[in-house]
Amino acid sequence: MKRMRRLVSGAFVLAVSVTPVCADVLCLRDGRIYEGLDLQHVEGGIELAYEHGRVFVPSALVLHALDEAAAPFVPRTPEEKVKASQGLRPFGDEWVPEGRLDRLVQDQVKKSKAALEELRAHQDWVNHYSEKSKNFNFESTVPRHIFEDYRNKMEAYFQTFKKTWKIGKPANGKLNVCLYSKRKEFHRTSGASSNTLGYFRHVPPYDLNIYYDRFDPTRSEDVMFHEANHYLQKLIDEDFSYPHWPGEALAEYYGASSYDLETKTFETGLVQEGRLIQIQRDIDSGEWWSVEKIVASGDDSVFEHYTWGWALVHYLMNQKEHEKDFVKFFKALAKGKDIEQVRGAWNMRTVRGEEIWRAFRDYLGLKSAEDVRELEADFHRYIQEDLTVQSVAGIEKAAMAAYTQNRNLRALRLFQEAVDAGSTNARTYFYYGKQLMQEGKGDEAIAMWKRSIELDPLVGETWHLLGEATHRKDQDEGDRLLALAREIDPDGDFD
């Protein structure tokens, strides 16, 4: 048996040298697994040798790296030479007797291979994980450590909402929550449209379907909380369909939530910074939405319910003099005998625009036009003075929202703001590059895609876009990059 070399520091990242029985394997923290690689441990990460180029993967992205053709340990520093002369060899962050090294390494290899096999075995939906928690039935193909995080957050979310809204148990049993790790499988199995990351099926049998986007896991979590809120609203009255406002706005309010794993506390109603930036852009252009316009348009499906409508709910839920009244109003839409209901889609009861506005004024105690003006003035002040954007992530969310709505100039401006603010999100640079290319700015697009690759180097589509753009100036280099994209992601749908 060949000599063992040093195991790379970290509980899950290791390199061993044994007679090869299978190719090198790399597993990223987001669950992606790569086999048949030629990997080498280098300073700061892993270097992968493909036929058409070498790719550097930062260690922060790596969960497991099994290198079965590693070089023997060679002491280089004075400290390493002293340790080696004492018959010691490095193992992680420790120095152990050479006689124990083989056994320790083999034990670690065995554990790591078992973990890799576990990940691999549950990547396809046919072999998905199934687990019941107190309030949900989960089905999942996402990595186990990510699934457990989402499961804990969903349970805390349910308890927090239940406490405020006094919801009962679902008549149809626990909600099925399906978490998918592959986009194609998500759309094929769940029936979700191509431009969504998740949806709640609002007729029995209920289910919640979420695509875990490794490119932007925070966004997937926001979508999960948003769509789960539609389910929680349904538990107020399962025969009632909430109008677009306040239904979508409340889902946005709870979509911006955070769970502290250490303290096990769930915080709701954080600022939806992406939505706030869109509101600020409207204000800059002289567009102000009145309270009446937001509320009376409730049964219409308008985008501003996610922006101005969210802000109104945020305002009402964070004012002591309004919070209880708004909660009563929201629940009364479904249960109030003093509110006129009609039958809508799926023959469910709902409420129409003018009746929503009448009920809103009644439950909020707005007895006169002056009362409405005072509330509206304080609401507009709240937007300008109390709601603030504090993170790059907020700018990124606003940029992506503008991009998906084909608001090209706004998207360009917001993407650049995110870059200037120091974005480290590969997805931001990926889509900014696409927007720049659409505007005919090829050189700038190339720079964005190169930065995206630095942050997440194993996304074949980014290499493919870079190759196409490069091909226009350097055919040979473009061909190399296109071939490398196909090596990195042989199953990628690039065409």
C-alpha positions in Angstrom: 0.0 0.0 0.0 1.2 3.5 -0.9 2.1 5.9 1.8 -0.8 8.1 3.1 -0.5 11.8 2.7 -1.9 14.5 4.9 -5.7 14.6 5.3 -7.0 18.1 4.4 -8.2 20.0 7.5 -11.9 19.7 8.1 -14.3 17.0 9.3 -15.5 16.0 5.9 -12.7 16.9 3.4 -10.0 14.3 3.1 -7.4 13.0 0.7 -6.0 9.5 0.9 -3.6 7.5 -1.1 -4.6 3.8 -1.5 -4.6 1.5 -4.4 -7.4 3.0 -6.5 -10.6 1.0 -6.5 -12.8 3.8 -7.8 -12.3 7.3 -9.3 -11.9 10.4 -7.2 -15.2 11.8 -5.9 -16.2 15.4 -5.0 -19.3 16.3 -3.1 -20.2 19.9 -2.6 -22.0 21.2 0.5 -25.1 21.9 -1.6 -25.4 18.3 -2.5 -23.9 18.1 -5.9 -21.8 15.0 -6.5 -19.1 14.5 -9.1 -17.4 11.2 -9.9 -14.7 10.1 -12.3 -12.6 13.2 -11.6 -8.9 13.9 -11.4 -8.7 16.0 -8.4 -5.8 17.5 -6.5 -5.8 19.4 -3.2 -4.2 22.8 -3.6 -4.0 25.8 -1.4 -7.5 27.1 -0.7 -9.4 24.3 -2.3 -9.6 21.6 -4.9 -8.3 21.7 -8.5 -10.1 19.5 -11.0 -8.4 18.4 -14.2 -10.7 18.1 -17.2 -9.7 17.3 -20.7 -10.4 20.9 -21.7 -9.1 22.8 -18.7 -8.5 22.9 -15.0 -11.2 24.2 -12.6 -10.5 25.5 -9.1 -13.2 24.8 -6.4 -12.9 26.9 -3.2 -12.8 24.7 0.0 -15.8 26.6 1.4 -17.9 24.8 -1.2 -16.6 21.3 -0.4 -18.3 18.8 1.8 -16.3 15.6 0.8 -13.4 15.1 -1.4 -12.1 11.6 -1.8 -8.7 11.6 -3.6 -7.6 8.0 -4.0 -4.4 8.8 -5.9 -2.8 11.3 -3.7 0.9 11.9 -3.3 2.7 10.7 -0.1 3.2 13.2 2.7 6.4 15.2 2.3 7.3 17.4 5.3 8.2 20.9 4.2 8.2 23.3 7.2 10.7 22.9 10.1 7.8 21.9 12.4 6.6 19.2 10.0 10.2 17.9 9.7 10.5 17.6 13.5 7.1 15.8 13.8 8.1 13.4 11.0 11.4 12.6 12.7 9.4 11.6 15.8 7.4 9.1 13.7 4.3 11.3 13.6 2.1 12.0 10.6 -0.6 14.6 10.1 -4.3 13.6 10.3 -6.7 16.5 10.0 -5.5 19.0 12.6 -3.7 16.4 14.7 -0.4 14.6 14.6 -0.7 10.8 15.1 1.8 7.9 15.3 2.5 6.5 11.9 1.4 3.1 12.9 -2.1 4.4 13.6 -2.5 6.5 10.5 -3.6 3.7 8.1 -6.4 2.6 10.4 -7.6 6.2 11.1 -7.5 7.0 7.4 -9.4 3.9 6.4 -12.0 4.5 9.1 -12.5 8.0 7.8 -12.6 6.8 4.2 -15.3 4.3 5.1 -17.4 6.9 6.8 -17.0 9.4 4.0 -17.9 6.8 1.4 -20.9 5.8 3.3 -22.0 9.4 3.5 -21.5 9.8 -0.2 -23.5 6.7 -1.0 -26.3 8.0 1.2 -26.3 11.2 -0.8 -26.2 9.5 -4.1 -28.9 6.9 -3.2 -31.5 9.6 -2.6 -30.8 12.0 -5.4 -33.6 10.7 -7.6 -37.3 11.1 -6.7 -38.0 7.4 -7.0 -35.7 6.9 -3.9 -36.6 10.1 -2.0 -36.5 10.5 1.7 -39.8 10.2 3.6 -40.2 11.5 7.1 -43.1 12.6 9.3 -42.8 15.5 11.7 -45.3 16.9 14.1 -47.2 18.9 11.5 -45.9 17.8 8.1 -45.2 14.8 6.0 -41.9 15.4 4.2 -40.6 13.9 1.0 -37.2 15.1 -0.2 -34.2 14.5 -2.4 -32.1 17.4 -1.0 -29.0 16.6 1.1 -29.9 15.4 4.5 -28.3 18.3 6.4 -30.2 20.8 4.3 -33.5 18.8 4.7 -33.2 18.8 8.4 -32.6 22.6 8.4 -35.8 23.1 6.3 -37.8 20.7 8.4 -36.9 22.5 11.7 -37.7 25.9 10.1 -41.1 24.7 8.9 -42.1 23.3 12.3 -41.1 26.6 14.0 -42.9 28.6 11.3 -46.1 26.6 11.9 -46.1 27.1 15.6 -45.4 30.9 15.3 -48.3 31.4 12.8 -50.6 29.2 14.9 -50.0 31.3 18.0 -50.9 34.6 16.3 -53.7 33.4 14.0 -55.3 30.6 16.2 -55.6 28.2 13.3 -56.9 24.7 13.8 -55.8 21.3 12.6 -56.3 20.6 8.9 -59.3 18.5 8.1 -57.3 16.5 5.4 -54.4 15.6 7.7 -50.8 16.8 7.6 -49.6 18.8 4.6 -47.2 16.9 2.3 -44.1 19.0 1.8 -42.0 17.9 -1.2 -38.4 19.2 -1.6 -36.7 18.6 -4.9 -33.0 18.8 -5.7 -33.3 18.6 -9.5 -35.2 21.2 -11.5 -36.4 18.9 -14.3 -37.7 16.4 -11.7 -39.4 19.2 -9.8 -41.3 20.4 -12.8 -42.1 16.9 -14.1 -43.2 15.4 -10.7 -44.9 18.4 -9.2 -46.4 19.9 -12.4 -45.0 23.3 -11.5 -44.6 25.9 -14.3 -41.2 26.5 -15.7 -40.7 29.9 -14.1 -41.5 29.0 -10.5 -39.5 27.7 -7.6 -42.5 26.5 -5.6 -46.2 26.4 -5.2 -49.0 25.3 -2.9 -51.8 23.2 -4.3 -54.8 24.9 -2.6 -57.4 22.1 -3.2 -57.3 18.7 -1.5 -55.1 16.8 -1.3 -53.0 19.8 -0.4 -49.3 19.7 -1.0 -46.4 22.1 -1.0 -43.7 21.7 -3.7 -40.4 23.5 -3.4 -37.3 23.3 -5.7 -34.1 23.7 -3.7 -32.1 26.0 -5.9 -28.4 25.4 -5.1 -27.6 28.6 -7.0 -29.7 30.6 -4.5 -30.8 28.6 -1.5 -32.0 31.8 0.4 -34.5 32.4 -2.4 -35.8 28.9 -2.2 -36.3 29.3 1.6 -38.2 32.6 1.0 -40.4 30.8 -1.6 -41.0 28.0 0.9 -42.1 30.3 3.6 -44.3 32.3 1.2 -46.1 29.3 -0.3 -46.4 27.6 3.1 -48.3 30.7 4.3 -51.0 30.1 1.7 -51.5 26.8 3.3 -51.6 28.3 6.8 -54.1 30.9 5.5 -56.2 28.0 4.2 -56.4 26.6 7.7 -58.3 29.7 8.8 -61.2 28.4 6.6 -60.6 25.7 4.1 -63.6 26.6 2.0 -62.4 30.2 1.6 -60.1 31.6 -1.0 -58.3 34.8 0.1 -58.3 37.6 -2.4 -54.9 38.5 -4.0 -54.7 41.3 -1.5 -54.3 40.7 1.4 -53.5 37.0 0.7 -50.3 37.5 -1.3 -49.2 40.4 0.8 -49.4 38.4 4.0 -47.6 35.6 2.4 -44.8 38.1 1.5 -44.8 39.4 5.1 -44.2 35.9 6.5 -42.0 35.0 3.6 -39.4 37.3 5.1 -38.8 35.2 8.2 -35.7 33.9 9.9 -35.1 31.0 12.3 -32.1 30.9 14.7 -31.0 27.3 15.0 -29.1 28.0 18.2 -31.8 29.9 20.2 -34.6 28.1 18.3 -36.5 31.4 17.9 -38.5 32.3 14.8 -38.6 35.9 13.7 -41.3 37.0 11.3 -42.0 40.2 9.3 -38.5 41.1 8.4 -38.0 43.7 5.6 -38.5 42.3 2.1 -35.7 44.4 0.8 -36.1 43.5 -2.8 -39.8 44.6 -2.6 -38.8 47.8 -0.8 -36.3 48.8 -3.4 -39.0 48.4 -6.1 -41.3 50.6 -4.0 -38.6 53.2 -3.7 -38.1 53.1 -7.5 -41.8 53.8 -7.9 -41.6 56.7 -5.5 -38.6 58.1 -7.4 -40.7 58.1 -10.6 -43.5 59.9 -8.8 -45.8 56.9 -8.4 -47.5 56.5 -5.0 -50.1 53.8 -4.3 -53.0 54.9 -2.0 -54.4 52.7 0.6 -57.7 52.5 -1.2 -56.0 51.6 -4.5 -54.2 48.7 -2.8 -57.1 47.4 -0.8 -59.9 47.9 -3.3 -58.0 46.1 -6.0 -57.7 43.1 -3.8 -59.5 40.6 -6.0 -57.4 41.6 -9.0 -54.0 39.9 -9.6 -51.6 42.8 -9.8 -47.9 42.8 -9.2 -48.1 45.8 -6.8 -49.8 43.6 -4.2 -46.3 42.0 -3.7 -44.7 45.4 -3.2 -47.0 48.2 -2.0 -49.5 45.6 -0.7 -46.7 43.9 1.3 -45.6 47.3 2.7 -49.2 48.0 3.9 -49.4 44.7 5.7 -46.0 45.2 7.2 -47.1 48.6 8.4 -50.3 47.3 9.9 -48.7 44.3 11.6 -46.0 46.5 13.2 -48.3 49.2 14.7 -49.8 48.3 18.1 -52.9 50.4 17.4 -53.5 48.5 14.1 -52.2 44.9 14.5 -55.1 43.3 16.3 -57.6 45.1 14.1 -55.9 43.9 10.9 -55.7 40.3 12.2 -59.5 40.5 12.9 -60.1 42.0 9.5 -58.1 39.3 7.8 -59.9 36.4 9.6 -63.3 38.1 9.1 -62.9 38.0 5.4 -63.3 34.3 5.7 -65.5 34.0 8.7 -67.3 37.3 9.3 -71.0 37.2 8.9 -71.0 40.9 8.3 -69.0 40.6 5.1 -70.6 39.8 1.7 -69.0 36.8 0.1 -69.4 35.4 -3.4 -68.3 32.2 -5.1 -65.1 32.4 -7.0 -62.7 29.9 -8.6 -63.1 26.3 -7.6 -66.5 27.3 -6.3 -64.8 28.6 -3.1 -66.1 31.6 -1.2 -64.2 34.8 -1.6 -64.7 38.6 -1.3 -64.6 41.2 -4.1 -62.8 44.6 -4.3 -65.3 47.2 -3.0 -66.5 44.9 -0.2 -62.9 44.3 0.8 -62.4 48.1 1.0 -65.6 48.5 3.0 -64.7 45.8 5.5 -61.1 47.2 5.8 -62.4 50.6 6.8 -64.9 49.1 9.2 -62.4 46.8 11.0 -59.6 49.4 11.1 -62.0 52.0 12.5 -61.7 54.4 9.6 -65.0 56.2 9.9 -64.3 59.1 7.7 -62.3 60.2 4.7 -60.0 62.1 7.1 -59.3 58.9 9.0 -58.3 57.3 5.7 -56.0 60.2 4.8 -54.3 60.1 8.3 -53.7 56.4 8.0 -52.3 56.8 4.5 -50.0 59.6 5.4 -48.6 57.6 8.3 -48.3 54.6 6.0 -46.3 56.6 3.4 -44.1 58.1 6.2 -43.5 54.5 7.5 -42.2 53.5 4.0 -39.8 56.4 3.8 -38.6 56.5 7.4 -39.0 53.1 9.0 -38.3 50.6 6.3 -34.7 50.5 5.2 -32.5 48.4 2.9 -29.6 47.1 4.8 -28.1 44.3 2.8 -26.7 43.4 -0.6 -29.2 40.6 -0.7 -32.0 43.0 -0.8 -30.6 44.7 -3.9 -30.0 41.4 -5.5 -33.7 40.3 -4.9 -34.9 43.5 -6.4 -32.6 43.1 -9.4 -33.9 39.5 -10.0 -37.5 40.6 -9.7 -36.9 43.3 -12.3 -35.1 40.8 -14.5 -37.9 38.3 -14.4 -40.5 41.0 -15.2 -38.4 42.2 -18.2 -37.9 45.6 -16.7 -34.5 45.7 -18.4 -33.3 49.2 -17.5 -34.2 48.7 -13.8 -32.6 45.3 -13.8 -29.3 46.7 -15.2 -29.2 49.5 -12.6 -30.0 47.2 -9.7 -27.5 44.5 -10.8 -24.8 47.1 -11.0 -25.7 48.4 -7.5 -25.4 44.9 -6.2 -22.0 44.5 -7.8 -20.8 47.8 -6.5 -22.0 46.8 -3.0 -19.7 43.8 -3.1 -22.1 40.9 -4.0 -20.7 37.4 -3.6 -23.7 35.7 -5.1 -22.8 33.7 -8.2 -26.4 33.9 -9.4 -26.3 37.7 -9.4 -23.3 37.8 -11.8 -24.8 35.0 -13.9 -28.0 36.9 -14.6 -26.3 40.3 -14.8 -24.2 38.8 -17.6 -27.3 37.5 -19.4 -28.9 41.0 -19.1 -25.7 42.7 -20.4 -25.5 40.3 -23.3 -29.1 41.0 -24.2 -28.1 44.7 -24.3 -25.3 44.0 -26.7 -22.5 44.4 -24.0 -20.5 41.3 -24.6 -17.3 42.2 -23.0 -19.0 43.3 -19.8 -21.1 40.1 -19.8 -17.9 38.0 -20.1 -16.5 39.7 -17.0 -19.7 39.0 -15.1 -19.7 35.3 -16.0 -16.0 34.9 -15.1 -16.8 36.3 -11.7 -19.8 34.0 -11.3 -17.4 31.1 -12.1 -15.0 32.2 -9.4 -17.8 32.0 -6.9 -19.4 28.7 -8.2 -17.1 27.0 -10.7 -19.2 23.9 -11.4 -22.2 25.4 -13.1 -22.0 24.2 -16.7 -24.5 26.7 -18.0 -22.2 29.6 -16.9 -19.2 28.1 -18.8 -21.5 27.5 -21.8 -22.6 31.2 -21.9 -19.0 32.3 -21.4 -17.9 30.0 -24.3 -20.6 31.3 -26.6 -19.6 34.9 -25.9 -15.9 34.2 -26.2 -16.4 32.3 -29.5 -17.4 35.5 -31.2 -13.9 36.9 -30.6 -11.7 33.7 -30.3 -13.2 30.7 -31.9 -10.7 28.2 -30.5 -11.0 29.4 -27.0 -14.7 29.6 -27.3 -14.8 25.9 -28.5 -12.6 24.9 -25.5 -15.0 26.6 -23.0 -18.0 25.0 -24.7 -16.4 21.6 -24.5 -15.5 22.2 -20.8 -19.1 23.2 -20.1 -20.2 19.8 -21.4 -17.6 18.0 -19.4 -18.7 19.8 -16.2 -22.4 19.1 -16.8 -22.9 16.3 -19.4 -26.6 16.4 -18.9 -26.9 20.2 -19.1 -29.7 21.6 -21.4 -27.7 24.4 -23.0 -29.2 24.6 -26.4 
